[in-house]
Structures are given as structure tokens and as C-alpha cells.
Amino acid sequence: MKLAGLKSIENAHDESVWAATWVAATDSRPALLLTGSLDETVKLWRADELDLQRTNTGHCLGVVSVSAHPSGVIAASASLDSFVRVFDVDTNASIATLEAPPSEVWQMQFDPKGTTLAVAGGGSASVKLWDTATWKLIASLSIPRPEGSKPSDKSNSKKFVLSVAWSPDGRRLACGSMDGTISVFDVARAKFLHHLEGHSMPVRSLVYSPIDARVLFSASDDTHVHMYDAEGKSQVGAMSGHTSWVLSVDASPDGAAIATGSSDRTVRLWDLSMRAAVQTMSNHTDQVWGVSFRPMGGNGNRGGRLVSISDDKSISLYGYS
């Protein structure tokens, strides 16, 4: 795989762009790109041209995460205003508004079947699970305190939950914390299974391999990208090359590569057979907060696409075959 720069949009938002994801194609339209920004807006873009389709408002503080339902019909945006807004992708009609205490809404992701929305709970050291049929809270997965800690310890603040990822079979949920630990849960039983260790700083992004439900990738402020056997509780690889915080990681649809975005202003493409960076893209002039591969399939897709977003307010689109 080799990335080729296709298009960059300068000033795509009025402020830093902090979140991006792809909305699946439907029978009536191709896949769309969804972005969220510190400017409090969510924008929808046509995938191949990066033409702006619509700007959605509704938040009163910066948007920190966006997620799209697998159907491509609805999506959600989470903001520093402590609200998750669920909306119809094509009409922007509001479907639900989920409220949380301050600093308890960070990354979120719909499960592969689309029945549950997982929201990283920030300072509550938990992940909240919302039923997408009723928009009722159905579970709160609490991250256990480290063994041997005393009740008076302040260590819980370090369990601030930043990131979440579903396994491709929907059976496991992983979440990354401020202290560098990753917690894995059995979702059906709402049961904590184990921690994955190895990072020494915040884990801001996680993604499972789309082709192997055991394999989990993590991006951390310690500049490293780790590869875990999430069932066997073991680290099976570490990839180095970024010179500053790794803020985002995503896996290619075929599972052969991952892409990362960093505060060193670069996007890197990693070949998993070599466990090495094979390409570095330097389109951005500031921190790269998000990278996202477009899912395969759907009408109108012309080859593979990767997008990156940055504090420099821009969006970059790359192609690969």
C-alpha cells in the first residue's frame, strides 16, 4: 500500500479539527466524511471531492468525538459541553440528546451491529453504554483500581478514560486511560477482564484489527504504537518513529496496515507484516488529531481513502490502491 495525496482543504473549520469518521454509504448516497471541531460545529463532506455538504450546529463547546452508526443513517457528536447529540445524517434532525456530568464525555463509538453506543466516561473512570433503540443508559463499565491501591489513593484520577474501541465481533470493548493502561471488557456480561500494559503515558486512540478480533492497536503520548493480543493479555509488537505524542490510530479495511497521526505534525503509514513505518506524510502544519480509513464497499467508492485532520484547521485526503 502506498498513499498519494489527493486533496487538502485549508480552513475546513474555523478552529482546530479534533474528530473525523466516515459515514457508510446508503442506497441513496455514497459514503460521507464527518468532522467535528473546536468551533462547535459538525460538518459533512462528499468523500471524493471533500465538497462541503452541510454544517450542523447544536453544541455550545468544542466537538471532541464523532461516530457514525453502521447503517449510515444516523451519527453522533460528543462535545466539551457534556452532551452527546444523535442526529439523522441526511436531514440533521435531532434523534436524541444524551447528557453527562462535566468532563465525562470523550471518545465514543457505535458497536459493529449498531445496537449500542459506547462513550468514554472521562473523569468517572468508566465507559457508558447506551441502547440505540431507546437511548437509555444500559450499563456503566467501571475500570477497577489498581491492585494494592488504598482507598485514599488519588490514582483514580489517572484512570480518566480517553478512548474506546469495539472488537469486530462486538464481544469486547477496550478503553484507554490517562495513566497508559488499557482495560478490556466482556460486553455481554458487563465484566472487566484485564488490563493491557506497556504504555507510560495517556492512550488517546485504540482500534481493533478488522480481520482479527484478538488484535488491538494503541496510540500513546509516549510516542509509541503498540500491538496487543487483547485476549492473551500480551503485547506482541511495538512500533516507533513518531517524535511526539501519537494522537490517533486506525486500521486499513484489509487489516494489512495502520495509519497514525501525531503532534509531530505527520501522518505515518505502517506495514504490519514489517511492523515498520513505510511512509510519512507531512501535509499538516500542526498536531494531527485524527486519521480514518474509509470502509470498503458502498456505492460510488473509487479505491481506498484515508483522511487526516489537524489543529491547523485543515482536512487532507489520501488515496491508495
Number of C-alpha atoms within 10 A of each C-alpha: 15 11 19 14 15 16 15 19 15 13 13 21 23 15 19 24 32 23 27 28 23 26 26 23 21 14 8 6 14 18 23 25 23 25 28 30 28 22 19 22 23 27 19 23 19 16 22 20 12 19 13 14 12 16 15 16 12 13 20 15 17 21 28 24 27 27 24 27 24 18 14 20 16 22 25 26 27 29 27 20 20 20 22 24 19 24 20 15 21 14 11 15 12 14 13 16 14 16 14 14 13 14 15 26 29 26 28 28 23 24 24 17 12 17 17 22 22 25 29 28 30 24 21 21 24 23 30 22 26 20 15 17 9 10 17 13 15 12 15 18 20 18 24 14 15 11 6 6 11 10 9 7 9 10 14 19 15 18 28 25 33 27 31 28 27 26 22 19 14 19 15 24 22 26 31 29 28 24 19 25 21 26 23 24 22 16 18 9 8 16 14 18 15 18 19 21 16 14 20 15 19 26 30 25 28 26 24 26 23 18 16 13 18 18 19 24 23 29 31 27 21 18 22 22 26 20 21 21 17 25 15 12 15 14 17 13 13 15 16 13 13 22 14 17 23 32 25 28 28 25 26 22 16 12 15 15 21 25 24 28 30 27 22 19 24 24 29 23 24 22 18 17 8 9 15 16 19 15 15 17 16 13 18 22 15 19 25 32 28 29 28 25 22 22 18 17 14 14 14 12 16 14 12 18 23 22 25 29 31 30 22 21 24 23 26 20 24 19 19 14 10
